[in-house]
């Protein structure tokens, strides 16, 4: 059982009256269905308005009744928090009909399903909104590095004092993901936290010689860029930490330059992460500014504060054309550390790995398996966190980050 007729009535009414869905639906004309066994719910939009569905649906989301029941729980289990997670990790989940139409309207699908969860299981518990974040403590600057023999101005921000800790952002994003973590006074009292925007991201300069849409990140270029930033900033045995592709390059750096680093904290990382390249991220018939944030939104834990999850979505909506897809060329393509992670010498460069339980891209099991291949590496899962722990729930992640610093012997 997934929903009753009364649930569907509440669900439809919620869709009709939801301000967010109305705003997301601008100019949309589409009908889609949600199928569970012999039950099907249809939702229609016409000229940007929620409307009575007519005709055959453009696409239908299909899953087993038990799987929809897990999805519609007030707090769903990992991979069931978003339909993209079910498509990746739950056998039998699929899209019937036009996958293009699904990609074009993924933002409407997500919001309709959120409203369905509330209609069936009640509204989620709403934690108090975090206080407005002051950024007055951040010390911004630019540093010039060389990429492929050409100069690039790289933007960075820092806060705190003590052990140098370099923070790496996720694919298609920038260093703003770390603003809340860099406001944590307990961390800034023990560390100098530095975050920078990769070339072609955020506030850094464009990559020389790269035409619009031609960007594609490689392992060699990424590692060389991070090492160039370390050198240009004069960092001393920095701890390097990153999530997602930032976590992957931490493992590469531990193998490639162990004597330059004071250790790595690799989050949401594995020696190989297949299955995350998607053509819709740079498709001429799909709005990159809505699809890309939807593709990553579901990777966050449902318990993470809505305010922070919205900021992650909004940040991903601002990426330059092809930037996310170019980073994924590394994250789920060029990066393959299976032949190298076993050679990491943790006596020279300690390795801490941590992964959120709701990450269905790089699951905790994948990270743990990689950690077992690295003699001396330490791994633990992070309950109630997902793929963007530093951005989706900074206070909770700070607890794990502090524990990692403890394991690295950095004074508290």
C-alpha positions as CSV (number, residue, x, y, z in Angstrom):
1,X,0.0,0.0,0.0
2,X,1.4,3.4,-0.9
3,X,-1.5,5.9,-0.9
4,X,-5.3,6.0,-0.3
5,X,-7.8,8.1,-2.2
6,X,-7.9,10.5,0.7
7,X,-4.1,10.8,0.5
8,X,-4.4,11.5,-3.2
9,X,-7.0,14.2,-2.6
10,X,-4.7,16.0,-0.1
11,X,-1.8,15.5,-2.4
12,X,-3.6,17.1,-5.3
13,X,-4.8,20.0,-3.2
14,X,-1.3,20.6,-1.9
15,X,0.0,20.7,-5.4
16,X,-2.7,23.2,-6.5
17,X,-1.9,25.5,-3.6
18,X,1.9,25.2,-3.3
19,X,3.7,28.5,-4.0
20,X,7.0,26.8,-4.7
21,X,5.5,24.4,-7.2
22,X,3.7,27.3,-8.9
23,X,7.0,29.2,-9.2
24,X,8.9,26.2,-10.5
25,X,6.2,25.4,-13.1
26,X,6.7,28.6,-15.1
27,X,5.6,28.0,-18.8
28,X,5.5,24.2,-18.3
29,X,3.0,22.0,-20.1
30,X,3.4,18.4,-19.2
31,X,1.5,15.4,-17.7
32,X,3.3,12.7,-15.7
33,X,2.3,9.7,-13.7
34,X,3.4,7.8,-10.6
35,X,2.7,4.1,-10.8
36,X,2.6,1.6,-7.9
37,X,1.3,-1.8,-8.7
38,X,-2.3,-1.2,-9.9
39,X,-2.4,2.4,-8.6
40,X,-1.5,5.4,-10.7
41,X,-1.6,9.1,-9.8
42,X,-1.5,11.6,-12.7
43,X,-0.4,15.2,-12.4
44,X,-0.8,17.8,-15.1
45,X,0.5,21.3,-15.9
46,X,-0.7,23.6,-18.6
47,X,1.0,26.9,-19.5
48,X,2.7,27.0,-16.1
49,X,-0.5,26.2,-14.1
50,X,-1.3,23.1,-12.2
51,X,-4.2,21.6,-14.2
52,X,-6.4,18.5,-14.6
53,X,-4.3,15.9,-16.5
54,X,-5.5,15.2,-20.0
55,X,-4.5,12.5,-22.5
56,X,-1.7,10.0,-22.0
57,X,1.2,11.0,-19.7
58,X,4.5,12.1,-21.2
59,X,6.3,9.8,-18.7
60,X,5.5,7.6,-15.7
61,X,7.7,7.0,-12.7
62,X,7.4,3.2,-11.9
63,X,8.4,1.4,-8.7
64,X,7.2,-1.5,-6.6
65,X,4.6,-0.8,-4.0
66,X,6.9,-1.6,-1.2
67,X,9.5,0.7,-2.6
68,X,7.0,3.6,-2.9
69,X,6.0,2.9,0.7
70,X,9.6,3.4,1.8
71,X,9.9,6.6,-0.3
72,X,6.8,8.1,1.2
73,X,7.9,7.6,4.8
74,X,8.3,10.8,6.8
75,X,12.0,9.9,7.0
76,X,12.8,7.6,4.1
77,X,15.7,5.2,4.3
78,X,18.9,5.9,2.2
79,X,18.4,6.0,-1.6
80,X,14.7,6.4,-1.1
81,X,14.8,10.1,-0.3
82,X,14.7,11.0,-4.0
83,X,13.5,9.2,-7.2
84,X,16.9,9.7,-8.8
85,X,18.3,7.7,-5.9
86,X,15.8,4.9,-6.5
87,X,16.7,4.9,-10.2
88,X,20.3,4.4,-9.3
89,X,20.1,2.0,-6.3
90,X,16.6,0.3,-6.2
91,X,16.1,-2.5,-8.7
92,X,12.9,-2.2,-10.8
93,X,12.6,1.6,-10.4
94,X,12.3,3.1,-13.9
95,X,10.9,5.9,-16.1
96,X,8.5,4.8,-18.7
97,X,7.9,7.1,-21.6
98,X,10.0,10.2,-22.5
99,X,13.1,10.3,-20.4
100,X,13.8,13.7,-22.1
101,X,10.5,15.1,-20.7
102,X,11.5,13.7,-17.3
103,X,14.8,15.5,-17.4
104,X,13.1,18.7,-18.6
105,X,10.7,18.6,-15.7
106,X,12.8,17.0,-12.9
107,X,12.2,20.1,-10.7
108,X,8.4,19.6,-10.9
109,X,8.7,15.9,-10.3
110,X,10.8,16.5,-7.1
111,X,8.4,19.0,-5.7
112,X,5.3,16.9,-6.5
113,X,6.8,13.9,-4.8
114,X,7.8,16.0,-1.7
115,X,4.2,17.2,-1.4
116,X,3.1,13.6,-1.8
117,X,5.3,12.5,1.1
118,X,3.8,15.3,3.3
119,X,0.2,14.3,2.3
120,X,0.8,10.7,3.1
121,X,3.1,10.9,6.2
122,X,2.6,14.4,7.4
123,X,4.8,17.5,7.2
124,X,8.5,17.0,8.1
125,X,9.7,18.2,11.5
126,X,11.0,21.7,10.9
127,X,14.2,22.5,12.9
128,X,14.7,26.1,13.7
129,X,16.2,28.1,10.9
130,X,19.9,28.8,11.5
131,X,20.9,32.3,12.4
132,X,22.0,34.6,9.6
133,X,25.6,33.9,8.8
134,X,28.1,36.7,9.1
135,X,31.0,36.5,6.6
136,X,32.9,39.4,8.1
137,X,35.6,37.0,9.5
138,X,36.4,35.7,6.0
139,X,39.7,37.0,4.5
140,X,39.4,36.9,0.7
141,X,42.2,37.2,-1.9
142,X,43.5,36.1,-5.3
143,X,46.6,34.1,-6.1
144,X,48.1,33.5,-9.5
145,X,48.9,29.9,-10.5
146,X,49.9,28.3,-13.8
147,X,47.6,25.8,-15.5
148,X,48.9,24.0,-18.6
149,X,51.6,26.7,-18.7
150,X,49.1,29.6,-18.7
151,X,48.5,32.0,-15.8
152,X,45.1,31.8,-14.0
153,X,43.9,34.0,-11.1
154,X,42.4,31.8,-8.4
155,X,40.1,33.2,-5.7
156,X,40.4,31.9,-2.2
157,X,39.1,32.7,1.3
158,X,40.5,31.9,4.7
159,X,39.5,32.0,8.3
160,X,41.1,31.1,11.6
161,X,44.7,30.4,12.5
162,X,46.9,27.4,13.2
163,X,47.3,24.2,11.2
164,X,46.7,24.9,7.5
165,X,43.6,23.0,6.2
166,X,42.8,23.3,2.5
167,X,39.2,22.7,1.6
168,X,38.1,21.5,-1.9
169,X,34.5,22.0,-3.2
170,X,32.4,19.6,-5.1
171,X,31.8,19.2,-8.9
172,X,30.3,22.3,-10.6
173,X,30.3,24.3,-7.3
174,X,32.7,26.7,-5.5
175,X,34.2,27.5,-2.1
176,X,31.0,29.1,-0.8
177,X,30.0,25.6,0.2
178,X,32.4,26.0,3.2
179,X,31.2,29.4,4.5
180,X,29.3,28.0,7.4
181,X,32.0,25.6,8.4
182,X,34.5,28.4,8.2
183,X,32.3,30.3,10.7
184,X,32.7,27.5,13.3
185,X,34.7,29.2,16.1
186,X,35.9,25.9,17.6
187,X,37.4,24.9,14.2
188,X,38.9,28.3,13.4
189,X,40.5,28.4,16.9
190,X,42.6,25.3,16.0
191,X,43.0,25.6,12.2
192,X,43.6,28.1,9.4
193,X,40.8,27.0,7.0
194,X,41.4,27.9,3.3
195,X,38.9,27.3,0.5
196,X,39.4,28.2,-3.1
197,X,37.4,28.1,-6.4
198,X,38.9,25.9,-9.1
199,X,39.7,27.7,-12.3
200,X,36.6,28.2,-14.3
201,X,34.4,28.0,-11.2
202,X,32.9,30.7,-9.0
203,X,35.1,33.7,-8.7
204,X,38.3,32.3,-10.2
205,X,39.5,33.1,-13.7
206,X,38.6,31.0,-16.8
207,X,40.8,28.3,-18.0
208,X,43.0,29.6,-20.8
209,X,42.4,28.1,-24.2
210,X,39.1,26.4,-23.2
211,X,36.1,27.3,-25.3
212,X,32.7,27.6,-23.7
213,X,31.4,24.1,-23.1
214,X,34.8,22.5,-23.8
215,X,35.9,22.0,-20.2
216,X,36.8,18.5,-19.1
217,X,38.7,17.9,-15.9
218,X,41.3,15.2,-15.7
219,X,43.1,13.6,-12.7
220,X,46.4,15.1,-13.7
221,X,45.1,18.6,-14.2
222,X,43.1,18.5,-10.9
223,X,46.1,17.3,-8.8
224,X,48.5,19.8,-10.4
225,X,46.0,22.6,-9.7
226,X,45.7,21.8,-6.0
227,X,49.4,21.4,-5.6
228,X,49.9,24.7,-7.4
229,X,47.5,26.5,-5.0
230,X,49.4,24.9,-2.0
231,X,52.6,26.3,-3.4
232,X,51.3,29.7,-4.3
233,X,49.7,30.2,-0.9
234,X,52.8,28.9,0.9
235,X,50.9,26.3,2.9
236,X,53.0,24.2,5.3
237,X,52.1,20.5,5.4
238,X,48.4,21.3,4.9
239,X,45.7,18.8,5.6
240,X,43.6,18.6,2.5
241,X,39.9,17.8,2.7
242,X,37.2,17.6,0.1
243,X,33.9,15.9,-0.6
244,X,32.8,14.0,-3.8
245,X,35.4,14.8,-6.5
246,X,37.3,16.7,-3.8
247,X,37.4,13.5,-1.8
248,X,38.7,11.5,-4.7
249,X,41.5,13.9,-5.5
250,X,42.5,13.7,-1.8
251,X,43.2,10.0,-2.3
252,X,45.2,10.8,-5.5
253,X,47.2,13.5,-3.6
254,X,48.0,11.1,-0.8
255,X,49.4,8.8,-3.3
256,X,51.1,11.3,-5.5
257,X,52.5,13.9,-3.0
258,X,52.5,12.4,0.5
259,X,55.4,14.4,1.7
260,X,53.7,17.7,0.8
261,X,50.7,17.0,2.9
262,X,50.0,16.7,6.6
263,X,47.1,14.2,5.9
264,X,43.9,14.0,4.0
265,X,40.2,13.9,5.0
266,X,38.4,12.4,2.1
267,X,34.7,12.6,2.3
268,X,32.2,10.9,0.0
269,X,35.1,9.3,-1.9
270,X,35.9,5.9,-3.4
271,X,38.6,4.6,-5.7
272,X,36.0,4.5,-8.4
273,X,32.4,5.9,-8.7
274,X,30.7,4.8,-11.9
275,X,27.2,5.8,-13.1
276,X,27.1,9.5,-12.5
277,X,27.7,10.8,-16.0
278,X,24.4,11.9,-17.5
279,X,23.8,13.4,-20.9
280,X,21.0,15.7,-19.6
281,X,23.6,17.8,-17.7
282,X,24.7,19.4,-21.0
283,X,21.8,18.8,-23.4
284,X,20.5,21.5,-25.7
285,X,16.8,20.6,-24.8
286,X,17.3,20.6,-21.0
287,X,17.7,23.6,-18.8
288,X,21.0,23.1,-17.1
289,X,20.1,25.6,-14.4
290,X,17.2,23.4,-13.2
291,X,18.3,19.9,-14.1
292,X,21.8,19.9,-12.5
293,X,20.6,21.1,-9.1
294,X,17.9,18.5,-9.2
295,X,20.4,15.8,-10.2
296,X,22.4,16.5,-7.0
297,X,19.6,17.7,-4.6
298,X,18.5,14.2,-3.8
299,X,22.0,13.2,-2.7
300,X,21.4,15.2,0.6
301,X,19.9,13.7,3.7
302,X,16.2,14.4,4.3
303,X,17.1,15.4,7.9
304,X,19.4,18.2,6.7
305,X,17.9,21.7,7.3
306,X,15.9,22.9,4.4
307,X,17.7,26.3,4.4
308,X,21.0,24.6,3.7
309,X,19.6,22.2,1.2
310,X,18.1,25.1,-0.7
311,X,21.4,26.9,-0.7
312,X,23.1,23.9,-2.3
313,X,20.4,23.7,-4.9
314,X,20.8,27.5,-5.6
315,X,24.5,27.3,-5.8
316,X,24.3,24.5,-8.4
317,X,21.9,26.6,-10.4
318,X,24.6,29.2,-10.9
319,X,27.3,27.1,-12.4
320,X,28.8,28.0,-15.8
321,X,27.8,26.2,-18.9
322,X,29.2,22.7,-19.0
323,X,31.2,23.2,-15.7
324,X,29.3,20.5,-13.8
325,X,29.5,18.0,-16.7
326,X,33.2,18.7,-17.1
327,X,33.9,18.0,-13.5
328,X,31.9,14.8,-13.7
329,X,34.2,13.7,-16.5
330,X,36.7,13.4,-13.7
331,X,34.5,12.2,-10.9
332,X,32.8,9.4,-12.7
333,X,35.2,9.0,-15.6
334,X,38.9,9.8,-15.6
335,X,39.3,9.1,-11.9
336,X,40.2,5.4,-11.3
337,X,42.3,4.8,-8.3
338,X,41.9,1.1,-8.0
339,X,45.5,0.5,-9.1
340,X,46.9,3.2,-6.8
341,X,45.1,3.5,-3.5
342,X,46.7,0.4,-2.1
343,X,50.1,2.1,-2.6
344,X,49.2,5.0,-0.3
345,X,51.7,5.2,2.6
346,X,49.6,6.4,5.5
347,X,52.7,6.6,7.7
348,X,53.8,9.5,5.4
349,X,50.3,10.9,4.7
350,X,47.5,9.8,7.1
351,X,44.1,9.1,5.4
352,X,40.7,9.7,7.1
353,X,37.6,8.8,5.1
354,X,34.0,9.7,6.0
355,X,30.8,9.3,4.0
356,X,27.2,10.3,4.7
357,X,24.7,7.5,5.0
358,X,22.3,9.1,2.5
359,X,24.9,9.4,-0.3
360,X,23.6,7.1,-3.1
361,X,26.3,8.2,-5.5
362,X,29.3,7.1,-3.4
363,X,27.8,5.0,-0.8
364,X,29.3,4.3,2.7
365,X,29.9,0.7,1.6
366,X,31.9,1.9,-1.4
367,X,34.0,4.2,0.7
368,X,34.6,1.6,3.4
369,X,35.7,-0.9,0.7
370,X,38.2,1.6,-0.6
371,X,39.5,2.4,3.0
372,X,40.2,-1.3,3.5
373,X,42.5,-1.3,0.5
374,X,44.6,1.5,2.0
375,X,46.8,0.1,4.8
376,X,46.3,2.3,7.9
377,X,43.3,4.3,6.6
378,X,40.5,5.1,9.0
379,X,36.8,5.2,7.8
380,X,33.5,5.9,9.5
381,X,30.0,6.6,8.2
382,X,28.2,9.8,9.0
383,X,24.6,9.2,10.0
384,X,22.0,11.7,8.9
385,X,24.3,13.3,6.3
386,X,24.5,13.0,2.6
387,X,26.8,13.8,-0.3
388,X,27.4,17.5,0.7
389,X,28.0,17.2,4.5
390,X,29.9,20.5,4.9
391,X,27.1,22.5,3.1
392,X,23.9,20.6,3.9
393,X,24.3,20.4,7.7
394,X,27.5,22.3,8.7
395,X,27.1,21.9,12.5
396,X,26.7,18.1,12.3
397,X,29.5,17.8,9.9
398,X,31.8,19.9,12.1
399,X,31.5,17.2,14.8
400,X,32.9,14.6,12.4
401,X,35.5,17.1,11.0
402,X,36.8,17.8,14.5
403,X,37.0,14.1,15.2
404,X,39.1,13.7,12.0
405,X,41.4,16.5,13.1
406,X,41.8,14.7,16.4
407,X,42.8,11.5,14.6
408,X,45.4,13.5,12.7
409,X,46.8,14.8,16.0
410,X,45.9,18.4,15.4
411,X,45.6,20.1,18.8
412,X,42.1,21.1,19.8
